[in-house]
Amino acid sequence: VVYTQSEILQREVYLFERLDSPNREPMKHLKAICFLRPTKENVELLVQELRRPKYSVYFIYFSNVISKSNVKALAEADEQEVVAEVQEFYGDYIAVNPHVFSLNLLGCCRGRSWDPAQLTRTTQGLTALLLSLKKCPMIRYQLSSEPAKRLAECVKQVITKEYELFDFRRTEVPPLLLILDRSDDAITPLLNQWTYQAMVHELLGINNNRIDLSRVPGISKDLREVVLSAENDEFYANNMYLNFAEIGTNIKNLMEDFQRRKPKEQQKLESIADMKAFVENYPQFKKMSGTVSKHVTVVGELSRLVAERNLLEVSEVEQELACQNDHSSALQSVRRLLQSPRVAELDAARLVMLYALRYERHGSSGLPALLEELRGRGGSDRYRKLVSAVVEYGGKRVRGSDLFSPKDAVAITKQFLKGLKGIENVYTQHQPLLQETLDQLIKGKLKDSQYPYLGPNTLRDRPQDIIVFLIGGATYEEALTVFNLNRSNPGVRIVLGGTTIHNTRR
């Protein structure tokens, strides 16, 4: 996720091996740099490696804090004294965007309690993040969530135990770690998305910045898997937060720019100067050609899926469910789409889930009828079970905050005026709950009764450095929210993390 192999090659690293690959040849003329998570398995593999070293010298970097006993085990195995250094280099998490990280963990809880192994892994990931950003934070957590409280306590324990590592220069306003639970807002991960990065993840799935396009009809061999990374793709960096209509226009401009730069096929390479110019411009051209074909393919596939799955209509009804309060109209819309053969089973189930979360306690709830309809589509019982599971996970009984708060008249008028200006379009009315939570936090209005501090101390000033972590996964819609908050609040820096990055399928 961090470096491409070609970038590492430029640093004169010629060989990439996994520590657990069995048939590595001894190459005593090479030095080895090892970068590992400090797990029991990795330490064991390293012990075996050092007993029979294949390289001349070893520089060992652990991505997190390593115990003294593990260092001792390595020292005892290093009889030939090939280890030049052992260091902790905190990188025990996946950097997704400049302000977003993930731990790539799916399913961190069993029911309402942590899976113990996942709690340990999450604590490690979160403390490594704090160490790499050099933050020793005050901690607040969502009171309604037992897992949030547990994680807060575990992180605090590590900070207390490793107090020397966390002894950073004090800032005027201490940084703040806010721990939230996904179950407070189960709506956001179920919505179709219309900004580039979020849409790609929703419809194609982004996995460590890679996208699998092998199912695209007629795809060429070199585009079966593509990498989307803002670090080395300028077009992606400039467009990841724009909505789909704008991206279409920008792709067209990119194509036209590319056509203009194309080396003339009949270019006469007569003089040495001509050849030199051609050779110098070619790599640039080749890179641009790769960028163009990649984005044209991705955007083309998104358009195909939107049309095939009738997603504009589906998305309009989703937004109505998430943002408006008109039960009979919503029920009619959902029924209409459930009866349409053009709506995929996943999208039908998603609409019923959203309806169930929105109107679970409504006097004249149409949920039983919708579930029957879902079954009548030839759908398996699996989706019906998932609907009740989603309500059990994120329903009213569980939520600590009011997800569908009746917005006051001023806010509604503001939204309406914004709508008239054409900024807010029909498909992007929804704001994640996180928007409101962080907004309150930045203004110093987030209630201590719902989000208490861990320990006796509280912040007197408004926070400037905020790390917000979602147990149960964040989304790219929330990443966009944080991006916009960072942009509109100079002096405030927010980093968003989650156990994973969700889309509807996840």
Secondary structure, 3 states (H helix, E strand, C coil): CCCCHHHHHHCCCCCCCCCCCCCCCCCCCCEEEEEECCCHHHHHHHHHHHHCCCCCEEEEEECCCCCHHHHHHHHHHCCCCCEEEEEECCCCCEEEECCEEECCCCCCEECCEECHHHHHHHHHHHHHHHHHCCCCCEEEECCCCHHHHHHHHHHHHHHHHCCCCCCCCCCCCCCEEEEEEHHHCCCHHHCCCCEHHHHHHHHCCEECCEEECCCCCCCCHHHCEEECCCCCCHHHHHHCCCEHHHHHHHHHHHHHHHHHHCCCCCCCCCCHHHHHHHHHHHHHHHHHHHHHHHHHHHHHHHHHHHHHCCHHHHHHHHHHHHHCCCHHHHHHHHHHHHCCCCCCHHHHHHHHHHHHHHCCCCCCCCHHHHHHHHHHCCCCHHHHHHHHHHHHHHCCCCCCCCCCCCCCHHHHHHHHHHHHCCCCCHHHCCCCHHHHHHHHHHCCCCCCCCCCECCCCCCCCCCCEEEEEEECCEEHHHHHHHHHHHHHCCCCEEEEEECCEECCCC
